[in-house]
Amino acid sequence: MARIFMRRLGVFLTLFLVAVLATAAACSSSDDDGGATDGGTETPAATDGPAGATDAPDVTEEPDPMDGPDDLPTSLQITAVDNVFKDIQPSQGVFGTIEAPANSEFSVSLFNDGALPHNIAFFDEQGGSILDDGEANGAIILEAETASVTFMTPGPGTYFFNCTVHPLEMLGDFIVK
């Protein structure tokens, strides 16, 4: 949850900075009097490039590094404790959310910090088929063990994950963007 908040805060701050820079660029070019200065000479901006071009960088051309699937993780570490995916579920019985980029290799490392066995598996829907032809099914691990599962994510959409040992308690949405 904190990771999502920080990502959204980063997006907000980036957009705010872009807006400030765009406003500053617009203000600096709005006092342009047709390319002439007090001495009557033309500025280079009036002769270089299209009409209205200035030396100020165009901040809208740069892709926002916080926008799109490039900012989504391709690997994740999760801890299972007492029928909860500790890092992604706020409390028992509450859905968690995992996000990943579409059509990419995705790895999840699961550490069992509880007394009961756990795993994590990813499905096309609740009660459906395991993703990536069954490859998205992690091994069942006991207390103090760690196991990883690596698979190719499908196209964009909302899918499902759970612990197959505790499917009604340890579950959530797998959002692929």
DOSELUM-640298 format. One record per residue: residue in one letter; x, y, z of N, C-alpha, C in turn. Coordinates in Angstrom, 1 decimal. Layout:
N
- type  n_xx  n_yy  n_zz  ca_xx  ca_yy  ca_zz  c_xx  c_yy  c_zz
- a  X  Y  Z  X  Y  Z  X  Y  Z
...
This chain:
177
- type  n_xx  n_yy  n_zz  ca_xx  ca_yy  ca_zz  c_xx  c_yy  c_zz
- m  0.8  -1.2  0.0  0.0  0.0  0.0  0.9  1.2  0.0
- a  2.0  1.2  0.8  2.9  2.4  0.9  3.6  2.5  -0.5
- r  3.9  1.4  -1.2  4.5  1.5  -2.4  3.6  2.2  -3.5
- i  2.4  1.9  -3.4  1.4  2.5  -4.4  1.3  4.0  -4.0
- f  1.2  4.3  -2.7  1.1  5.7  -2.3  2.3  6.5  -2.8
- m  3.5  5.9  -2.6  4.8  6.6  -3.0  4.8  6.8  -4.5
- r  4.3  5.8  -5.3  4.3  5.9  -6.7  3.4  7.0  -7.2
- r  2.2  7.0  -6.6  1.3  8.1  -6.9  1.8  9.5  -6.5
- l  2.5  9.6  -5.4  3.0  10.8  -5.0  4.1  11.2  -5.9
- g  4.9  10.3  -6.4  5.9  10.6  -7.4  5.3  11.1  -8.7
- v  4.2  10.5  -9.1  3.6  10.9  -10.3  3.0  12.3  -10.2
- f  2.4  12.6  -9.0  1.9  13.9  -8.7  3.0  15.0  -8.8
- l  4.1  14.7  -8.1  5.2  15.6  -8.1  5.8  15.9  -9.4
- t  5.9  14.8  -10.2  6.4  14.9  -11.6  5.5  15.8  -12.4
- l  4.2  15.6  -12.3  3.2  16.4  -13.1  3.3  17.8  -12.6
- f  3.4  18.0  -11.3  3.5  19.4  -10.8  4.7  20.1  -11.4
- l  5.8  19.4  -11.4  7.1  20.0  -11.9  6.9  20.3  -13.4
- v  6.3  19.4  -14.1  6.1  19.7  -15.6  5.2  20.9  -15.8
- a  4.2  21.0  -14.9  3.3  22.2  -15.0  4.0  23.5  -14.7
- v  4.8  23.5  -13.7  5.6  24.7  -13.3  6.6  25.1  -14.5
- l  7.3  24.1  -15.0  8.2  24.4  -16.1  7.5  24.9  -17.3
- a  6.3  24.3  -17.6  5.6  24.7  -18.8  5.1  26.2  -18.6
- t  4.6  26.5  -17.4  4.2  27.8  -17.1  5.3  28.8  -17.2
- a  6.5  28.4  -16.7  7.7  29.3  -16.8  8.1  29.5  -18.2
- a  8.0  28.5  -19.0  8.4  28.6  -20.4  7.4  29.5  -21.2
- a  6.1  29.3  -20.9  5.1  30.2  -21.5  5.2  31.6  -21.1
- c  5.5  31.9  -19.9  5.7  33.3  -19.4  7.0  33.9  -20.0
- s  8.0  33.1  -20.2  9.2  33.7  -20.8  9.1  34.0  -22.2
- s  8.2  33.2  -22.9  8.0  33.5  -24.3  6.9  34.5  -24.6
- s  6.0  34.7  -23.6  4.9  35.6  -23.8  5.3  37.1  -23.9
- d  6.5  37.4  -23.4  7.0  38.8  -23.5  7.8  39.0  -24.8
- d  7.8  38.1  -25.7  8.4  38.2  -27.0  7.7  39.2  -27.9
- d  8.4  40.2  -28.4  7.7  41.2  -29.2  8.0  41.0  -30.7
- g  7.8  39.7  -31.1  8.0  39.5  -32.5  9.4  39.2  -33.0
- g  10.3  39.0  -32.0  11.6  38.7  -32.4  12.6  39.9  -32.3
- a  12.1  41.1  -32.1  12.9  42.3  -32.0  13.2  42.6  -30.6
- t  14.4  43.1  -30.4  14.8  43.5  -29.1  14.8  45.1  -29.1
- d  15.2  45.7  -28.0  15.2  47.1  -27.9  16.1  47.7  -29.0
- g  17.1  47.1  -29.4  18.0  47.6  -30.4  17.6  47.3  -31.8
- g  16.4  46.7  -32.0  15.9  46.4  -33.3  16.5  45.2  -34.0
- t  17.3  44.4  -33.3  17.8  43.2  -34.0  17.0  42.0  -33.7
- e  17.0  41.1  -34.6  16.2  39.9  -34.5  16.9  38.9  -33.5
- t  16.0  38.2  -32.8  16.6  37.1  -31.9  16.7  35.8  -32.8
- p  17.7  35.0  -32.4  17.8  33.7  -33.2  16.6  32.9  -33.2
- a  15.7  32.9  -32.1  14.5  32.1  -32.1  13.6  32.4  -33.2
- a  13.6  33.7  -33.7  12.7  34.1  -34.7  13.1  33.5  -36.1
- t  14.3  33.2  -36.3  14.8  32.6  -37.6  15.0  31.1  -37.5
- d  15.2  30.6  -36.3  15.5  29.1  -36.2  14.2  28.4  -36.0
- g  13.8  27.5  -36.8  12.7  26.6  -36.6  11.4  27.3  -36.9
- p  10.3  26.6  -36.5  8.9  27.1  -36.8  8.6  28.4  -36.0
- a  7.6  29.1  -36.5  7.2  30.3  -35.8  6.8  30.1  -34.4
- g  7.3  31.0  -33.5  7.0  30.8  -32.1  7.9  29.9  -31.3
- a  9.0  29.4  -32.0  9.9  28.5  -31.3  10.8  29.3  -30.4
- t  11.1  28.8  -29.3  12.0  29.4  -28.4  13.2  28.5  -28.0
- d  14.1  29.0  -27.3  15.2  28.1  -26.8  14.9  27.3  -25.6
- a  13.7  27.6  -25.0  13.3  26.8  -23.8  13.0  25.4  -24.2
- p  13.4  24.4  -23.4  13.1  23.0  -23.8  11.6  22.7  -23.7
- d  11.2  21.9  -24.6  9.7  21.5  -24.6  9.6  20.3  -23.6
- v  9.0  20.6  -22.5  8.9  19.6  -21.4  7.9  18.6  -21.7
- t  7.0  18.8  -22.7  6.0  17.8  -23.0  6.5  16.7  -23.9
- e  7.7  16.8  -24.5  8.2  15.8  -25.3  8.8  14.6  -24.6
- e  9.3  14.9  -23.4  9.9  13.8  -22.6  8.9  12.9  -22.0
- p  9.0  11.6  -22.1  8.1  10.7  -21.5  8.2  10.8  -20.0
- d  7.1  10.7  -19.3  7.1  10.7  -17.9  7.6  9.4  -17.3
- p  8.7  9.4  -16.6  9.3  8.1  -16.1  8.4  7.4  -15.1
- m  7.4  8.0  -14.6  6.5  7.4  -13.6  5.2  6.9  -14.3
- d  5.1  7.1  -15.6  3.9  6.8  -16.3  4.1  5.5  -17.1
- g  3.1  4.6  -17.1  3.1  3.4  -17.9  3.7  2.2  -17.1
- p  3.8  1.1  -17.8  4.3  -0.2  -17.2  5.7  -0.2  -16.8
- d  6.5  0.7  -17.3  8.0  0.7  -17.0  8.2  0.9  -15.5
- d  7.3  1.5  -14.8  7.5  1.7  -13.4  7.0  0.6  -12.5
- l  6.5  -0.5  -13.1  6.0  -1.6  -12.4  7.1  -2.6  -12.1
- p  7.1  -3.2  -11.0  8.2  -4.2  -10.6  8.1  -5.4  -11.5
- t  9.2  -6.0  -11.8  9.3  -7.3  -12.4  9.6  -8.4  -11.4
- s  9.9  -8.0  -10.2  10.1  -9.0  -9.1  9.5  -8.4  -7.8
- l  9.2  -9.3  -6.9  8.5  -9.0  -5.7  8.9  -9.9  -4.6
- q  9.1  -9.4  -3.4  9.3  -10.3  -2.2  8.1  -10.2  -1.3
- i  7.6  -11.3  -0.9  6.4  -11.3  -0.1  6.6  -12.3  1.1
- t  6.1  -11.9  2.3  6.2  -12.7  3.5  4.8  -13.3  3.8
- a  4.6  -14.5  4.1  3.4  -15.2  4.5  3.5  -15.4  6.0
- v  2.4  -14.9  6.7  2.4  -15.0  8.2  0.9  -15.3  8.5
- d  0.7  -16.4  9.2  -0.7  -16.7  9.7  -1.8  -16.4  8.8
- n  -1.8  -17.0  7.6  -2.9  -16.8  6.6  -3.1  -15.4  6.1
- v  -2.0  -14.7  6.0  -2.0  -13.3  5.4  -0.7  -13.2  4.6
- f  -0.8  -12.6  3.4  0.4  -12.1  2.7  0.7  -10.8  3.3
- k  1.6  -10.8  4.3  1.9  -9.6  5.1  2.2  -8.4  4.3
- d  2.9  -8.4  3.2  3.3  -7.2  2.5  2.3  -6.6  1.6
- i  1.2  -7.4  1.4  0.2  -6.9  0.4  -1.2  -7.0  0.9
- q  -1.5  -7.7  2.0  -2.8  -7.7  2.6  -2.8  -7.0  3.9
- p  -3.7  -6.0  4.1  -3.7  -5.2  5.4  -4.1  -6.1  6.6
- s  -5.0  -7.0  6.4  -5.4  -7.9  7.5  -6.1  -9.1  6.9
- q  -6.3  -10.1  7.7  -6.9  -11.4  7.3  -8.3  -11.1  6.7
- g  -8.5  -11.8  5.6  -9.8  -11.7  4.9  -10.0  -10.5  4.0
- v  -8.9  -9.6  3.9  -9.0  -8.5  3.0  -8.1  -8.7  1.8
- f  -8.7  -8.4  0.6  -8.0  -8.7  -0.6  -6.7  -7.9  -0.6
- g  -5.7  -8.4  -1.3  -4.4  -7.7  -1.5  -4.4  -7.4  -3.0
- t  -3.4  -6.7  -3.4  -3.2  -6.3  -4.8  -1.7  -6.4  -5.2
- i  -1.4  -7.1  -6.3  -0.1  -7.1  -6.9  -0.2  -6.6  -8.3
- e  0.7  -5.7  -8.7  0.8  -5.1  -10.0  2.0  -5.6  -10.7
- a  1.9  -5.8  -12.0  3.1  -6.2  -12.8  2.9  -5.7  -14.2
- p  4.0  -5.6  -15.0  3.9  -5.2  -16.4  3.5  -6.3  -17.3
- a  2.7  -6.0  -18.3  2.2  -7.0  -19.2  3.3  -7.6  -20.1
- n  3.1  -8.9  -20.4  4.0  -9.6  -21.3  5.5  -9.5  -20.9
- s  5.7  -9.7  -19.6  7.1  -9.6  -19.1  7.3  -10.8  -18.1
- e  8.6  -11.1  -18.0  8.9  -12.1  -17.0  8.8  -11.5  -15.6
- f  8.1  -12.2  -14.7  7.7  -11.7  -13.4  8.1  -12.8  -12.3
- s  8.8  -12.3  -11.3  9.2  -13.3  -10.2  8.7  -12.8  -8.9
- v  8.3  -13.8  -8.1  7.8  -13.6  -6.7  8.6  -14.5  -5.8
- s  9.2  -14.0  -4.8  9.9  -14.7  -3.8  9.0  -14.7  -2.6
- l  8.6  -15.9  -2.1  7.7  -16.0  -0.9  8.5  -16.6  0.3
- f  8.5  -15.8  1.4  9.1  -16.3  2.6  8.0  -16.7  3.6
- n  8.1  -17.9  4.2  7.1  -18.3  5.1  7.5  -18.0  6.5
- d  7.0  -17.0  7.1  7.3  -16.6  8.5  6.2  -17.0  9.5
- g  5.4  -18.0  9.1  4.4  -18.5  9.9  4.6  -20.0  10.2
- a  3.7  -20.6  11.0  3.8  -22.0  11.4  3.2  -22.9  10.3
- l  2.2  -22.4  9.5  1.5  -23.2  8.6  2.2  -23.2  7.2
- p  1.9  -24.2  6.4  2.5  -24.2  5.0  1.8  -23.1  4.1
- h  2.5  -22.6  3.2  1.9  -21.5  2.3  2.6  -21.7  0.9
- n  1.9  -21.1  -0.1  2.5  -20.9  -1.4  1.8  -19.7  -2.1
- i  2.1  -19.4  -3.3  1.4  -18.3  -4.0  1.3  -18.8  -5.5
- a  0.1  -18.6  -6.0  -0.2  -19.0  -7.4  -1.0  -17.9  -8.1
- f  -0.8  -17.8  -9.4  -1.5  -16.8  -10.2  -2.4  -17.4  -11.2
- f  -3.7  -16.9  -11.3  -4.7  -17.5  -12.1  -5.3  -16.5  -13.1
- d  -6.0  -17.0  -14.1  -6.7  -16.2  -15.0  -7.9  -15.6  -14.4
- e  -8.5  -16.2  -13.4  -9.6  -15.7  -12.6  -9.7  -16.6  -11.4
- q  -10.5  -16.2  -10.4  -10.7  -17.0  -9.2  -11.3  -18.3  -9.6
- g  -10.7  -19.4  -9.2  -11.2  -20.7  -9.5  -10.8  -21.1  -11.0
- g  -10.0  -20.3  -11.6  -9.7  -20.6  -13.0  -8.4  -21.3  -13.2
- s  -7.7  -21.1  -14.3  -6.5  -21.8  -14.7  -5.3  -21.0  -14.3
- i  -4.2  -21.8  -13.9  -3.0  -21.1  -13.5  -2.3  -20.5  -14.8
- l  -1.8  -19.3  -14.6  -1.3  -18.5  -15.7  0.0  -19.2  -16.2
- d  0.4  -18.8  -17.4  1.6  -19.2  -18.1  1.7  -20.8  -18.2
- d  0.6  -21.4  -18.6  0.5  -22.8  -18.8  1.0  -23.6  -17.5
- g  0.5  -23.1  -16.4  0.8  -23.7  -15.1  2.1  -23.3  -14.4
- e  2.9  -22.5  -15.1  4.2  -22.1  -14.5  4.1  -21.1  -13.4
- a  2.9  -20.4  -13.2  2.7  -19.4  -12.2  2.2  -20.0  -10.9
- n  2.7  -21.2  -10.5  2.3  -21.9  -9.3  3.5  -22.2  -8.5
- g  3.6  -21.4  -7.4  4.7  -21.6  -6.5  4.6  -22.8  -5.6
- a  5.8  -23.3  -5.2  5.9  -24.5  -4.4  5.3  -24.2  -3.0
- i  4.7  -25.2  -2.4  4.3  -25.1  -1.0  5.5  -25.2  -0.1
- i  5.6  -24.2  0.8  6.8  -24.1  1.7  6.4  -24.2  3.2
- l  7.3  -24.6  4.0  7.0  -24.7  5.4  7.7  -23.5  6.2
- e  7.5  -23.5  7.5  8.0  -22.4  8.3  9.5  -22.2  8.0
- a  9.9  -20.9  7.8  11.2  -20.4  7.6  11.8  -20.8  6.3
- e  11.0  -21.3  5.4  11.5  -21.6  4.0  11.1  -20.4  3.0
- t  11.8  -20.4  1.9  11.6  -19.4  0.9  11.5  -20.2  -0.4
- a  10.6  -19.8  -1.3  10.5  -20.3  -2.6  10.2  -19.2  -3.6
- s  10.6  -19.4  -4.8  10.3  -18.4  -5.9  9.6  -19.0  -7.0
- v  8.8  -18.2  -7.6  8.0  -18.6  -8.8  8.3  -17.5  -9.9
- t  8.6  -17.9  -11.1  8.9  -17.0  -12.2  8.1  -17.4  -13.4
- f  7.4  -16.4  -14.0  6.5  -16.8  -15.1  6.3  -15.5  -16.0
- m  5.8  -15.7  -17.2  5.5  -14.6  -18.1  4.1  -14.1  -17.8
- t  4.0  -12.8  -17.6  2.7  -12.2  -17.4  1.9  -12.2  -18.6
- p  0.6  -12.3  -18.5  -0.3  -12.2  -19.7  -0.4  -10.7  -20.1
- g  -1.3  -10.4  -21.1  -1.6  -9.1  -21.5  -2.3  -8.3  -20.4
- p  -2.5  -7.0  -20.6  -3.2  -6.2  -19.6  -4.5  -6.7  -19.2
- g  -4.8  -6.6  -17.9  -6.1  -7.1  -17.3  -6.0  -7.3  -15.8
- t  -7.1  -7.7  -15.2  -7.1  -8.1  -13.8  -7.3  -9.6  -13.7
- y  -6.3  -10.2  -13.0  -6.3  -11.6  -12.8  -6.4  -11.9  -11.3
- f  -5.9  -13.0  -10.9  -6.2  -13.4  -9.5  -5.0  -14.2  -8.9
- f  -4.7  -14.0  -7.6  -3.7  -14.8  -7.0  -4.2  -15.3  -5.6
- n  -3.6  -16.4  -5.2  -3.9  -16.8  -3.8  -2.9  -17.8  -3.3
- c  -3.0  -18.2  -2.1  -2.3  -19.3  -1.5  -3.2  -20.5  -1.7
- t  -2.8  -21.5  -2.4  -3.7  -22.6  -2.7  -4.0  -23.5  -1.4
- v  -3.2  -23.3  -0.4  -3.4  -24.0  0.9  -4.5  -23.2  1.7
- h  -4.6  -21.9  1.5  -5.6  -21.1  2.2  -6.3  -20.2  1.2
- p  -7.0  -20.7  0.2  -7.5  -20.0  -0.9  -8.6  -18.9  -0.6
- l  -9.2  -19.1  0.6  -10.3  -18.1  0.9  -9.8  -17.0  1.9
- e  -8.6  -17.1  2.3  -8.0  -16.1  3.2  -6.9  -15.3  2.6
- m  -6.0  -16.0  1.9  -4.8  -15.3  1.3  -5.0  -15.2  -0.2
- l  -5.6  -14.1  -0.6  -6.0  -13.9  -2.0  -6.0  -12.4  -2.4
- g  -6.1  -12.2  -3.7  -6.2  -10.8  -4.2  -6.2  -10.7  -5.7
- d  -6.1  -9.5  -6.1  -6.1  -9.2  -7.6  -4.7  -9.0  -8.1
- f  -4.4  -9.6  -9.2  -3.2  -9.5  -9.9  -3.4  -8.6  -11.1
- i  -3.0  -7.4  -11.0  -3.3  -6.4  -12.0  -2.1  -6.3  -12.9
- v  -2.3  -6.5  -14.2  -1.3  -6.5  -15.2  -1.5  -5.3  -16.1
- k  -0.6  -4.4  -16.2  -0.7  -3.2  -17.0  0.3  -3.2  -18.2
